[in-house]
Amino acid sequence: MKKNIFVMLIFLQYYSYGQNACFSFYVQTPNNSDVKACLNGGFSPSQLQYEDTKSRTYAISPSHVYEGATNDYNCHGYAWHMKEGGSKVWIDNTDNGTGNVSKYWTDGSYEIYDYSNLPHIDNLKVYYGISGDSDHTAITTSDPDIFISKMGYGCRVAHYSNHSPYDDSNLTYYRKAPITGGSNVVCYDGTQFRLTNPSSSTIYWTVSDPSLFTVTSPGNPTTVSRIGSGTGSATLTAYSGSTNGPIEAQKIITACKPTINGNDPICYNGSEFTLNDPPSGTIYWTVTSPFVFANNQSSTTDNPVTIYRTGTSTASGTLKAHSVNASGVLLDTKTITPSTPAAISGPSLVSCTGNAIYTLSLPCSTQSITWNAGSLSINSGQGSSSINVKKDTNNTLQSTSISASCVFSGGNSVVISKTVEIGVPRITSLSPSGTTNTTMGSSVNFIAYPSLSWSEGGYEWLVPSGVGIYQSKYNNSNYITFTQEGYFPVMVRTYMSTAEGHACTISPGTYTTSYVNVSYYSPSPSYPNPVSDVLTVETGTTVSAKAQGANLTYDVRLYDAQGNLLRQASNKGGAVQFNVSALPDGIYYLHIYDGVSSTPEMQQIVVQH
């Protein structure tokens, strides 16, 4: 027993070596796919003798042994190649772990035969599997219970279907496809198909949809070619003798779809796109902004094509491929996206001191960069991705454009620009704006925008003399405490001078102004509070209101806690009365607008019966 086990291990070792070494040439499937093969399994005479004896035990009878053990061919070589008229070859099931024998059915040369539902026929290929004791192919005979197998490097025998050294728990039956040829997907350059077992010397062919395909007829093989731009499938039919003769076989074929392939997103140095499976003749391409073809063209007739991104837009574009010209058949459409746009970063202001750095960010490589600094001078960095600029002697406030002209491979170019201000900066806004209500002794925080560094300049704040106390006269943020009641302007402007360390003298810019309404008195009197019947509100009692006199129109409103307007009245100053006797007990809110400030004076009123 131990001796038998030892010998079997040696056999397996040699058998494995023979399989790994088996590749000398290719044999072809009926559809011309390459299958690796060799002429010798590589087993020794003693191994062959042992396997000859062993494999004969599976034969139905001694007369059912058709050939002794041999290295010339194995089960797969016999079933798939020799039985179809080929020479003796050894074919391994796999090729370095990938399918080798499986090419006979994956390329359409053979198709699965539904053995459980269809009648038994002979010469079917019976595939056991791919690994271990399932690595085998047999052939059916006219008797459904008998197979013919070449037992590896052992004998070729007839055996009962359930009696072999192989695992027969998962059998797959294959028959040669009645019509063989290339892929079932047919393109414009044509595919050849052949009727495998014609009953007549003359075979005619038709396709069920002549708008999709043309077919050569008669003949065997035939060539089917895709035409037009339609999509779908059709039936290819082979007839014996004439198109009115008996149908020999049929096959479903599908029209290929030309497809645009390429890399997305697209940068300034271009991406290549190809129309796969194109028809013969001219392919006419179009593309929409922000993309162009070579030489800034929006159309071309090349295939493949190179497409370039332009400008700084982030919008997608549309790439289309037509046959012949723009009015031809639309073969395919693809939405294409741009890369991140190029941009120039750096300060939006170059002040009187003059130096600033600007940097160009690019999503792809460039051949050259040329900067133009407009009214500014370039200190250093021309030709690189970053430049240092300075302000010239002209001190007038103005805008200028800093631009970088980039040239990319393929000749595409783009100009990226940034607008900057030079000279004294502008105040763009002042917060709070309009009119602000406050009382004597209170502070209001005013903020001027933009915020400037000391090298860019300072701020000059101004209120009427004796009215306010500044916290920080030269910063953009300033707390001002008001010491008198009244209606006062608060003004701010940018400021530069040589006395404050700047390189040149610039007259201060125009003031930006807000207003403050300072009141000494308590808010407009309203009484009684709590109130049960009539509420009286007196308007025009503040100092600023008295200064305006009859020029102010007051709008007095009463709201409930949900924000519903319940009462409203207007006057030029004096008393306003609201009857609240019908209102339920609760808290209400009084809003008094003076026609100057957009913010009302607000009071809380209690209704209590």
C-alpha positions as CSV (number, residue, x, y, z in Angstrom):
1,M,0.0,0.0,0.0
2,K,2.8,2.4,0.9
3,K,4.6,1.5,-2.4
4,N,1.5,2.3,-4.4
5,I,1.2,5.7,-2.8
6,F,4.8,6.5,-3.4
7,V,4.5,5.5,-7.1
8,M,1.4,7.6,-7.5
9,L,3.1,10.7,-6.1
10,I,5.8,10.3,-8.7
11,F,3.2,10.0,-11.4
12,L,1.5,13.2,-10.3
13,Q,4.8,15.0,-10.3
14,Y,5.6,13.9,-13.8
15,Y,2.1,14.6,-14.9
16,S,2.3,18.2,-13.5
17,Y,5.6,18.7,-15.2
18,G,4.2,17.5,-18.5
19,Q,1.3,20.0,-18.3
20,N,3.4,23.0,-17.4
21,A,5.8,22.3,-20.2
22,C,3.1,21.7,-22.9
23,F,3.4,24.7,-25.2
24,S,5.1,24.4,-28.6
25,F,2.5,25.8,-31.0
26,Y,-1.1,27.0,-31.3
27,V,-4.1,25.1,-32.7
28,Q,-7.2,27.1,-33.7
29,T,-10.8,26.8,-32.7
30,P,-13.4,26.9,-35.5
31,N,-13.6,30.6,-34.9
32,N,-9.8,30.9,-35.2
33,S,-8.9,31.6,-31.6
34,D,-5.5,30.4,-30.5
35,V,-5.2,27.5,-28.2
36,K,-1.8,26.4,-26.8
37,A,-0.8,22.8,-27.6
38,C,2.3,20.5,-27.8
39,L,3.2,17.1,-29.3
40,N,4.2,15.3,-26.2
41,G,2.9,15.0,-22.7
42,G,6.3,14.3,-21.2
43,F,5.6,11.1,-19.3
44,S,8.1,8.2,-19.0
45,P,7.7,4.7,-20.3
46,S,7.1,3.3,-16.8
47,Q,4.4,5.9,-16.2
48,L,2.7,5.2,-19.5
49,Q,2.8,1.4,-18.7
50,Y,1.2,2.0,-15.3
51,E,-1.5,4.3,-16.6
52,D,-2.2,1.9,-19.5
53,T,-3.0,-0.9,-17.1
54,K,-5.1,1.4,-14.8
55,S,-7.1,3.1,-17.6
56,R,-8.1,-0.3,-19.2
57,T,-10.1,-1.1,-16.0
58,Y,-12.6,1.6,-17.0
59,A,-13.3,0.2,-20.5
60,I,-16.6,-1.6,-21.0
61,S,-14.7,-4.6,-22.4
62,P,-11.2,-5.3,-23.8
63,S,-12.7,-4.6,-27.3
64,H,-13.6,-1.1,-26.2
65,V,-9.9,-0.1,-25.8
66,Y,-9.2,1.8,-29.0
67,E,-5.6,2.9,-28.3
68,G,-3.1,2.3,-25.6
69,A,-1.4,4.8,-23.4
70,T,0.5,7.5,-25.3
71,N,2.1,10.9,-24.8
72,D,0.9,12.0,-28.3
73,Y,-2.4,13.4,-27.1
74,N,-4.7,13.8,-24.0
75,C,-8.4,14.0,-23.4
76,H,-8.8,17.6,-24.4
77,G,-6.6,17.2,-27.5
78,Y,-8.7,14.2,-28.6
79,A,-12.2,15.7,-27.9
80,W,-11.7,19.2,-29.1
81,H,-9.1,18.9,-31.9
82,M,-8.7,15.3,-33.2
83,K,-12.5,14.5,-33.3
84,E,-12.9,17.6,-35.7
85,G,-10.3,16.3,-38.1
86,G,-7.1,17.6,-36.5
87,S,-3.9,15.9,-35.8
88,K,-2.8,14.3,-32.5
89,V,-2.0,17.1,-30.0
90,W,-1.7,17.5,-26.2
91,I,-3.9,20.4,-24.9
92,D,-3.8,21.5,-21.3
93,N,-7.0,22.7,-19.7
94,T,-5.5,26.0,-18.4
95,D,-2.6,28.2,-19.3
96,N,-0.9,29.6,-16.1
97,G,-4.2,29.6,-14.3
98,T,-6.3,31.1,-17.2
99,G,-8.6,29.3,-19.5
100,N,-7.1,27.5,-22.5
101,V,-9.7,24.8,-23.4
102,S,-12.5,27.3,-22.6
103,K,-11.6,29.3,-25.7
104,Y,-13.6,26.7,-27.7
105,W,-16.8,28.0,-26.3
106,T,-16.0,31.5,-25.2
107,D,-15.3,32.5,-28.8
108,G,-18.6,31.1,-30.0
109,S,-17.2,28.0,-31.7
110,Y,-19.3,25.8,-29.5
111,E,-22.5,26.4,-27.5
112,I,-24.0,24.7,-24.5
113,Y,-26.3,21.9,-25.3
114,D,-29.3,21.6,-22.9
115,Y,-28.9,17.9,-22.4
116,S,-31.6,17.6,-19.7
117,N,-34.3,19.0,-22.1
118,L,-33.0,18.2,-25.6
119,P,-32.7,14.7,-27.2
120,H,-29.5,12.8,-26.9
121,I,-27.1,13.1,-29.9
122,D,-23.6,11.8,-30.4
123,N,-20.3,13.7,-30.8
124,L,-21.2,16.2,-28.0
125,K,-18.2,17.4,-26.0
126,V,-18.7,16.5,-22.3
127,Y,-16.7,18.9,-20.1
128,Y,-16.1,17.7,-16.6
129,G,-14.4,20.7,-15.1
130,I,-11.1,22.5,-14.6
131,S,-9.4,21.3,-11.5
132,G,-8.3,18.2,-9.6
133,D,-10.2,15.0,-10.6
134,S,-12.6,17.1,-12.7
135,D,-10.0,18.0,-15.4
136,H,-11.4,16.0,-18.3
137,T,-13.4,16.1,-21.6
138,A,-15.2,13.1,-23.1
139,I,-17.3,12.5,-26.2
140,T,-20.9,11.2,-26.4
141,T,-21.8,8.2,-28.6
142,S,-25.0,7.0,-30.1
143,D,-25.7,5.2,-26.7
144,P,-26.6,7.9,-24.1
145,D,-24.9,5.7,-21.4
146,I,-21.5,5.4,-23.1
147,F,-18.7,8.0,-23.5
148,I,-15.4,7.8,-25.3
149,S,-12.4,9.2,-23.4
150,K,-8.7,9.5,-23.7
151,M,-7.8,8.9,-20.1
152,G,-5.1,11.5,-19.7
153,Y,-1.9,9.8,-20.9
154,G,-3.6,6.4,-20.5
155,C,-5.8,4.5,-23.1
156,R,-8.5,5.8,-25.3
157,V,-11.6,3.8,-24.3
158,A,-15.3,3.5,-24.4
159,H,-16.7,3.6,-20.9
160,Y,-20.0,4.0,-19.1
161,S,-20.8,7.6,-18.4
162,N,-20.8,7.0,-14.6
163,H,-17.6,4.9,-14.6
164,S,-14.4,6.9,-14.9
165,P,-11.6,8.3,-12.6
166,Y,-13.1,11.8,-13.0
167,D,-15.7,13.6,-10.9
168,D,-18.9,13.5,-13.1
169,S,-21.1,15.6,-10.7
170,N,-21.1,18.8,-12.8
171,L,-21.0,17.9,-16.5
172,T,-21.5,20.5,-19.2
173,Y,-22.4,19.4,-22.7
174,Y,-21.2,21.4,-25.8
175,R,-22.0,21.1,-29.5
176,K,-20.4,22.9,-32.4
177,A,-22.3,26.0,-33.2
178,P,-24.2,25.5,-36.4
179,I,-22.9,28.8,-37.7
180,T,-19.4,29.7,-36.6
181,G,-17.3,32.8,-37.2
182,G,-16.1,35.9,-35.3
183,S,-17.9,37.8,-32.6
184,N,-21.7,38.0,-32.7
185,V,-21.2,41.8,-32.6
186,V,-20.7,42.8,-36.2
187,C,-19.0,46.1,-37.2
188,Y,-18.5,48.1,-40.4
189,D,-15.3,46.2,-41.4
190,G,-17.3,42.9,-41.6
191,T,-17.3,39.5,-39.9
192,Q,-17.0,36.1,-41.7
193,F,-19.5,33.3,-40.8
194,R,-19.5,29.7,-41.9
195,L,-22.2,27.0,-41.8
196,T,-20.3,24.1,-40.1
197,N,-22.2,21.1,-41.6
198,P,-23.9,22.2,-44.8
199,S,-26.2,19.7,-46.5
200,S,-25.8,21.3,-49.8
201,S,-22.8,22.6,-51.8
202,T,-24.6,25.9,-52.3
203,I,-25.6,28.0,-49.3
204,Y,-27.6,31.2,-49.4
205,W,-27.7,33.8,-46.7
206,T,-30.1,36.5,-45.5
207,V,-30.3,39.0,-42.7
208,S,-33.7,40.0,-41.1
209,D,-32.8,43.7,-41.0
210,P,-31.1,44.9,-44.2
211,S,-30.9,48.4,-42.7
212,L,-28.4,47.2,-40.2
213,F,-26.4,44.6,-42.2
214,T,-25.3,43.5,-45.7
215,V,-24.5,39.9,-46.4
216,T,-22.7,38.2,-49.3
217,S,-24.7,35.4,-50.9
218,P,-24.4,32.6,-52.0
219,G,-21.2,31.2,-50.5
220,N,-19.8,29.5,-47.4
221,P,-18.3,31.3,-45.6
222,T,-20.3,34.6,-46.0
223,T,-19.3,38.1,-44.9
224,V,-21.7,40.2,-42.9
225,S,-21.1,43.9,-42.6
226,R,-22.7,46.6,-40.4
227,I,-24.2,49.6,-42.2
228,G,-26.1,52.8,-41.2
229,S,-26.4,54.2,-37.7
230,G,-29.2,52.1,-36.3
231,T,-28.9,49.9,-33.3
232,G,-30.2,46.5,-32.5
233,S,-30.0,42.9,-33.6
234,A,-31.0,40.8,-36.6
235,T,-31.2,37.1,-37.5
236,L,-28.6,35.6,-39.9
237,T,-30.2,32.7,-41.8
238,A,-28.5,30.0,-43.9
239,Y,-30.5,28.2,-46.6
240,S,-29.8,25.1,-48.7
241,G,-29.9,25.6,-52.4
242,S,-31.7,29.0,-52.5
243,T,-33.3,31.5,-50.3
244,N,-36.5,29.5,-50.7
245,G,-34.8,26.3,-49.7
246,P,-34.7,24.6,-46.4
247,I,-33.3,26.6,-43.5
248,E,-30.0,25.0,-42.4
249,A,-29.3,27.2,-39.4
250,Q,-29.8,30.7,-37.8
251,K,-27.8,33.0,-35.6
252,I,-28.6,36.2,-33.8
253,I,-26.1,39.0,-34.6
254,T,-25.9,42.5,-33.1
255,A,-24.9,45.8,-34.7
256,C,-21.8,47.2,-33.0
257,K,-22.0,50.7,-31.6
258,P,-19.1,53.1,-32.4
259,T,-17.9,54.5,-29.1
260,I,-15.8,57.5,-28.2
261,N,-13.1,56.7,-25.8
262,G,-10.6,59.0,-24.2
263,N,-9.2,60.5,-21.0
264,D,-11.3,62.9,-18.9
265,P,-11.0,65.6,-17.5
266,I,-9.2,67.5,-20.3
267,C,-6.3,70.0,-19.6
268,Y,-4.7,72.7,-21.6
269,N,-2.0,70.3,-23.0
270,G,-4.7,68.1,-24.5
271,S,-6.3,64.6,-24.3
272,E,-6.6,62.1,-27.1
273,F,-10.0,60.6,-28.1
274,T,-10.7,57.8,-30.5
275,L,-13.9,56.5,-32.2
276,N,-13.8,52.8,-31.8
277,D,-15.4,50.5,-34.4
278,P,-15.8,53.4,-36.9
279,P,-17.3,53.0,-40.4
280,S,-15.0,53.3,-43.4
281,G,-14.6,56.8,-44.8
282,T,-14.4,60.2,-43.1
283,I,-15.2,60.7,-39.4
284,Y,-16.2,64.3,-38.8
285,W,-15.8,65.6,-35.2
286,T,-17.3,68.6,-33.5
287,V,-16.7,70.0,-30.0
288,T,-18.2,72.8,-27.9
289,S,-16.7,75.4,-25.7
290,P,-14.6,75.5,-23.6
291,F,-12.7,72.9,-25.8
292,V,-11.1,73.1,-29.2
293,F,-9.1,70.8,-31.5
294,A,-5.6,71.6,-32.8
295,N,-5.2,75.2,-34.1
296,N,-8.2,76.3,-32.1
297,Q,-10.6,74.6,-34.5
298,S,-14.1,73.5,-33.4
299,S,-14.2,70.6,-36.0
300,T,-11.8,68.1,-37.6
301,T,-11.7,64.9,-39.6
302,D,-8.9,63.1,-37.8
303,N,-9.3,59.8,-35.9
304,P,-8.0,59.8,-33.2
305,V,-8.3,63.5,-32.3
306,T,-6.7,65.7,-29.6
307,I,-8.9,68.0,-27.6
308,Y,-7.6,71.0,-25.6
309,R,-9.1,72.9,-22.7
310,T,-9.3,76.7,-23.1
311,G,-10.0,79.6,-20.8
312,T,-11.1,79.3,-17.2
313,S,-14.7,78.1,-17.6
314,T,-15.7,75.0,-15.5
315,A,-18.6,74.1,-17.8
316,S,-18.7,70.7,-19.5
317,G,-18.6,70.4,-23.3
318,T,-20.0,68.0,-25.9
319,L,-17.9,65.9,-28.3
320,K,-19.6,64.4,-31.3
321,A,-18.5,62.0,-34.1
322,H,-20.4,62.0,-37.4
323,S,-19.9,60.1,-40.6
324,V,-18.7,62.2,-43.6
325,N,-19.6,65.7,-42.3
326,A,-21.6,67.7,-39.8
327,S,-24.9,66.6,-41.4
328,G,-23.9,63.0,-41.6
329,V,-25.0,60.2,-39.3
330,L,-24.3,60.9,-35.6
331,L,-22.2,57.9,-34.5
332,D,-21.6,58.8,-30.9
333,T,-21.7,61.7,-28.3
334,K,-19.7,62.1,-25.2
335,T,-19.9,64.7,-22.5
336,I,-16.4,65.9,-21.6
337,T,-15.3,67.9,-18.5
338,P,-12.5,70.5,-18.1
339,S,-9.6,70.2,-15.7
340,T,-9.3,72.7,-12.8
341,P,-8.8,76.1,-14.4
342,A,-5.5,78.0,-14.3
343,A,-5.6,80.9,-11.9
344,I,-3.4,83.7,-10.7
345,S,-3.2,84.2,-6.9
346,G,-1.9,87.3,-5.1
347,P,-3.1,90.5,-3.5
348,S,-5.9,92.5,-5.0
349,L,-4.1,95.8,-4.1
350,V,-0.5,97.0,-4.8
351,S,-0.2,100.0,-2.5
352,C,2.2,102.9,-2.5
353,T,5.0,100.7,-1.1
354,G,4.8,98.7,-4.3
355,N,6.1,95.1,-3.9
356,A,3.8,92.1,-4.4
357,I,4.1,88.4,-5.5
358,Y,1.7,86.8,-8.0
359,T,1.7,83.0,-8.6
360,L,0.2,81.1,-11.5
361,S,-1.3,77.7,-10.7
362,L,-1.6,75.3,-13.6
363,P,-3.3,71.8,-13.6
364,C,-0.9,70.5,-16.3
365,S,2.6,71.1,-17.6
366,T,3.4,74.1,-19.9
367,Q,6.1,74.8,-22.4
368,S,6.4,78.5,-21.7
369,I,5.0,81.3,-19.5
370,T,5.1,85.0,-20.4
371,W,3.9,87.6,-17.8
372,N,2.5,91.1,-18.4
373,A,2.2,93.2,-15.3
374,G,0.3,96.2,-16.9
375,S,1.1,99.4,-15.0
376,L,3.4,97.5,-12.7
377,S,7.0,96.6,-13.2
378,I,8.3,93.0,-12.9
379,N,11.2,92.8,-10.5
380,S,11.9,89.1,-11.1
381,G,10.3,85.8,-12.2
382,Q,9.6,86.4,-15.8
383,G,9.1,83.0,-17.5
384,S,8.5,81.1,-14.2
385,S,5.2,80.4,-12.4
386,S,5.7,83.3,-9.9
387,I,6.6,86.9,-10.3
388,N,7.6,89.8,-8.0
389,V,6.2,93.2,-9.1
390,K,6.5,96.8,-7.9
391,K,4.5,100.0,-8.2
392,D,5.9,102.7,-10.6
393,T,6.1,106.4,-9.7
394,N,2.6,107.3,-10.9
395,N,0.6,107.6,-7.6
396,T,-2.9,108.0,-9.2
397,L,-5.4,105.4,-8.1
398,Q,-6.0,103.0,-11.0
399,S,-6.7,99.4,-11.9
400,T,-4.4,97.2,-14.0
401,S,-4.3,93.7,-15.3
402,I,-1.7,91.1,-14.5
403,S,-1.7,88.3,-17.1
404,A,0.2,85.1,-17.9
405,S,0.3,83.8,-21.4
406,C,0.9,80.0,-21.4
407,V,1.9,77.9,-24.4
408,F,1.3,74.1,-24.1
409,S,2.5,71.1,-26.1
410,G,0.5,70.8,-29.4
411,G,0.5,74.6,-29.8
412,N,-2.5,75.3,-27.6
413,S,-2.2,78.6,-25.6
414,V,-4.2,80.4,-22.9
415,V,-4.0,83.8,-21.3
416,I,-4.9,84.0,-17.6
417,S,-5.6,87.4,-16.1
418,K,-6.2,89.0,-12.7
419,T,-7.3,92.6,-12.1
420,V,-5.6,94.5,-9.3
421,E,-5.7,98.0,-8.0
422,I,-2.6,100.1,-7.5
423,G,-2.2,103.2,-5.4
424,V,-4.4,104.2,-2.4
425,P,-7.0,101.6,-1.7
426,R,-10.7,102.4,-1.8
427,I,-13.1,102.0,1.1
428,T,-15.7,99.5,-0.3
429,S,-18.1,99.5,2.6
430,L,-18.6,100.8,6.2
431,S,-20.4,98.9,8.9
432,P,-22.9,99.7,10.3
433,S,-24.2,101.7,7.4
434,G,-27.1,104.1,7.2
435,T,-28.3,105.5,10.6
436,T,-27.5,103.9,13.9
437,N,-29.5,104.7,17.1
438,T,-27.7,104.9,20.4
439,T,-27.7,106.9,23.6
440,M,-25.2,109.2,25.2
441,G,-22.2,107.4,26.8
442,S,-22.6,104.3,24.6
443,S,-20.0,103.0,22.1
444,V,-20.6,101.9,18.5
445,N,-18.1,99.6,16.8
446,F,-17.5,100.9,13.2
447,I,-15.5,98.7,10.7
448,A,-14.2,99.9,7.3
449,Y,-13.6,97.4,4.5
450,P,-11.2,96.3,3.1
451,S,-8.9,95.6,5.9
452,L,-5.4,96.8,5.0
453,S,-2.0,95.9,6.4
454,W,0.2,98.7,7.7
455,S,2.3,98.6,4.5
456,E,-0.8,99.1,2.4
457,G,-2.0,102.2,4.3
458,G,-4.0,103.4,7.3
459,Y,-7.4,104.8,8.1
460,E,-8.5,108.3,9.1
461,W,-11.7,108.5,11.2
462,L,-13.6,111.7,11.7
463,V,-16.6,112.8,13.8
464,P,-17.6,116.4,14.7
465,S,-15.3,118.0,17.3
466,G,-16.3,117.3,20.9
467,V,-18.9,114.7,19.9
468,G,-17.1,111.4,20.1
469,I,-14.1,109.7,21.7
470,Y,-11.9,107.5,19.4
471,Q,-10.5,104.3,20.5
472,S,-8.3,103.7,17.4
473,K,-8.2,106.5,14.9
474,Y,-5.9,104.7,12.3
475,N,-7.3,101.1,12.3
476,N,-10.1,99.8,10.2
477,S,-12.0,98.9,13.3
478,N,-12.9,101.8,15.6
479,Y,-15.0,102.0,18.8
480,I,-16.5,105.5,19.1
481,T,-18.1,106.7,22.3
482,F,-20.6,109.5,21.9
483,T,-20.6,112.2,24.6
484,Q,-23.4,114.5,23.2
485,E,-26.9,113.9,21.9
486,G,-27.8,114.7,18.4
487,Y,-27.6,113.4,14.8
488,F,-23.9,113.1,13.7
489,P,-21.9,111.8,10.7
490,V,-19.1,109.2,11.2
491,M,-16.6,109.4,8.4
492,V,-13.6,107.3,7.3
493,R,-11.1,107.3,4.5
494,T,-7.8,105.6,3.6
495,Y,-4.7,107.5,4.4
496,M,-1.1,107.5,3.3
497,S,1.8,109.8,3.8
498,T,5.6,109.8,3.9
499,A,5.4,110.8,7.6
500,E,3.9,107.4,8.3
501,G,6.6,105.4,6.5
502,H,5.1,105.0,3.1
503,A,7.2,105.4,-0.1
504,C,5.2,108.2,-1.6
505,T,2.7,110.8,-0.7
506,I,-0.9,110.3,-1.7
507,S,-3.7,112.6,-0.7
508,P,-6.3,110.9,1.4
509,G,-9.2,109.3,-0.4
510,T,-12.8,110.4,-0.4
511,Y,-14.7,110.0,3.0
512,T,-17.2,107.2,3.4
513,T,-20.0,108.2,5.8
514,S,-22.5,106.7,8.2
515,Y,-24.7,108.5,10.7
516,V,-25.5,108.1,14.4
517,N,-28.6,109.2,16.2
518,V,-27.6,109.9,19.8
519,S,-30.4,110.3,22.3
520,Y,-30.1,111.5,25.9
521,Y,-33.7,110.8,26.8
522,S,-35.3,107.5,27.3
523,P,-37.1,106.0,24.3
524,S,-40.4,107.5,23.1
525,P,-42.8,107.6,26.0
526,S,-45.6,105.0,26.0
527,Y,-48.1,104.7,28.8
528,P,-49.7,103.2,30.7
529,N,-47.7,100.0,30.8
530,P,-49.2,97.6,31.7
531,V,-52.3,98.8,29.8
532,S,-55.9,97.6,29.9
533,D,-57.8,99.9,27.5
534,V,-56.0,102.8,25.7
535,L,-52.2,102.9,25.0
536,T,-50.6,106.3,24.3
537,V,-47.4,106.6,22.4
538,E,-45.6,110.0,22.1
539,T,-43.3,110.5,19.0
540,G,-40.8,113.2,18.2
541,T,-39.3,113.6,21.7
542,T,-35.6,112.8,21.1
543,V,-33.1,115.6,20.4
544,S,-32.5,114.4,16.9
545,A,-36.2,114.2,16.2
546,K,-36.7,117.7,17.5
547,A,-33.8,118.9,15.2
548,Q,-35.6,117.4,12.2
549,G,-39.0,118.8,13.3
550,A,-41.9,118.3,11.0
551,N,-39.6,116.8,8.4
552,L,-40.0,113.4,10.1
553,T,-43.0,111.1,9.6
554,Y,-43.4,108.4,12.3
555,D,-44.9,105.0,11.7
556,V,-46.1,103.3,14.9
557,R,-46.9,99.6,14.9
558,L,-48.1,97.1,17.5
559,Y,-47.4,93.3,17.1
560,D,-48.3,90.2,19.0
561,A,-45.7,87.6,20.1
562,Q,-46.2,85.7,16.8
563,G,-45.2,88.8,14.7
564,N,-48.8,89.6,13.6
565,L,-49.5,93.3,13.0
566,L,-52.4,94.3,15.2
567,R,-52.4,98.1,15.2
568,Q,-50.7,100.8,13.1
569,A,-50.8,104.6,12.9
570,S,-48.7,107.5,11.4
571,N,-48.1,111.1,12.4
572,K,-45.6,114.0,12.2
573,G,-44.9,113.9,15.9
574,G,-47.2,113.9,19.0
575,A,-49.4,111.3,20.5
576,V,-50.7,108.1,18.9
577,Q,-53.4,106.1,20.7
578,F,-54.3,102.4,20.3
579,N,-57.4,100.8,21.9
580,V,-56.2,97.5,23.3
581,S,-59.3,96.6,25.4
582,A,-60.2,93.8,23.0
583,L,-56.8,92.2,23.1
584,P,-56.2,89.2,25.4
585,D,-53.7,89.5,28.2
586,G,-50.2,89.1,27.2
587,I,-46.9,90.6,26.0
588,Y,-47.0,92.8,22.8
589,Y,-44.3,94.6,20.9
590,L,-44.2,98.3,19.8
591,H,-42.2,99.3,16.8
592,I,-41.6,103.1,16.1
593,Y,-40.0,104.1,12.7
594,D,-38.8,107.7,12.4
595,G,-38.4,107.6,8.6
596,V,-34.6,108.0,8.9
597,S,-33.3,104.8,10.3
598,S,-34.3,101.4,8.9
599,T,-34.1,100.0,12.4
600,P,-37.1,100.8,14.5
601,E,-37.2,101.8,18.2
602,M,-38.8,98.8,20.0
603,Q,-40.6,98.5,23.3
604,Q,-42.3,95.7,25.2
605,I,-46.0,96.4,26.1
606,V,-48.0,94.3,28.6
607,V,-51.8,94.1,28.2
608,Q,-53.4,93.2,31.5
609,H,-57.2,93.5,32.2
